[in-house]
Amino acid sequence: MIPKPVSVVATGGKFDLTDQTDIYIQDESAELKQIGQYLADKLNPSTGLGLEVKPTTDAPAPGNIYLSLSGSDSELGDEGYQLTITDKLISLSANKPAGLFHGIQTIRQLLPAQVEMTSKQKGPWEIATGTIRDYPTYGYRGSMLDVARHFFGVDDLKNLIDQMAYYKMNVMHLHLSDDQGWRIEIKSWPNLTAHGGKTEVGGGEGGFYTQEQYSDIVKYAQDRFITIIPEIDMPGHTNAASASYPELNGNGKTADLYTGTEVGFSTLATKKEVTYKFIDDVIRELAALTPGEYLHIGGDESHATKIEDYIPFMNRVQDMVVAHGKKVLAWDEIALATVKPNTVVQYWAKAENAIKGVAQGAKVLMSPAKNAYLDMQYDSTSTYGLHWAAYIEVDKGYNWDPANLVPEIKKENITGIEAPLWSETVGERKEAEYLIFPRLLGYAEIGWTPAELRNWDDYKIRLANHGERMKAMNINFYPSKLVQWDVKKEK
Ligand code: TNX
């Protein structure tokens, strides 16, 4: 299982899923019904067992699966679950629906790998008996996709959302704007997408999400207990915006659409009121599309913005986000400005910035480029990726502890972990998957499993077993030589 559960007690028996098995949910709750249906939809194509979701007021008869909300098992928190499997019943309970959803991922992982195929496979469909009690170490377990350097369509995002859900991740951060493209429709500034969305790195056709499509992604993620955090990067990384509305440009040049991969050359005009009118409109429309708490305002690599302009800019934009009812996430450079209450600092490059954030009372989201960047090459022979921060082999990506990386950043200062995929070198789903997998599984485990239960030697065996699962899910993962993918025995 990945991530490794907090506690597993095996009892040595087995439960058989048969064509008599159904998924019973406690009462007529729409949310439980949807979670039960997610499990049925995942299991039915491969098993052909025709599991149905049925409401019940009592524990069901032997041979079934039972999902219930228990209320107040405080150790489990909002996302934990208890899974009790006997030879008669699979019983999953949690305080909240999110816990049930995470628990059904465990049920899937306890079944043979072929259960993940979308065509009918032969059984038997046995699950080992025992009890699992499980809950996350960090509340924020995320990944980021840069859809600005290369655009990825709605189906690509949905696919990744399901893959993240399988590993109990709960946040997807979308980097929606950069020098090379603006990817979200803003109705009050239509040229952002009409012009600024037209290309991408390498000169491809780019693209953007209409607000309707974006809401569809948000809903799809929400149904999988994943929060989407939208990012509009500013005041740098704004060439696409300036190319669409020249009055926003702060570097004195005429901005053309850009298809290269340099960073740090663009800036908004931080001293013009029109810039703040623009930002206020963007934040307002984005906040209305966002049920989640956070909006990400970037703030990284603003090399073309003078520091004396950067500081008041970041301070003012934070207040604007708060005025629209949201909290701020920003890259670690924001700590050079005033970190307002509730703003979370995303550590990617400079520990001293993150430490400055902590000193101002902020929480830190851990995305250290040397450890957690999905766009770093595995080694010098990797086809895709960059290596400005490090080469990150699968063991290196796994073998670190967010609470133990920077002495001044302690567990209580950390909201969680996020692994970003920057897309300068990848534009197709399969290319992106090659960088994301299998490292994402390690980041999921770092976010979920207590540090004292994690070690590489144990993990690499579990990861090897997930090779078959990733194949069954048609994931184009990097077959690291550090892992013995052909070993079949489940652990
Ligand atoms: C740095 S990470 C960036 C991105 C690049 C990335 C490539 C960060 C906040 N800024 O603009 O895409 O490196 O690895």
Residues whose N, C-alpha, C, O or C-beta is under 5 A from the ligand:
A	BS01	TNX	V263 D300 W331 W348 D375 W422
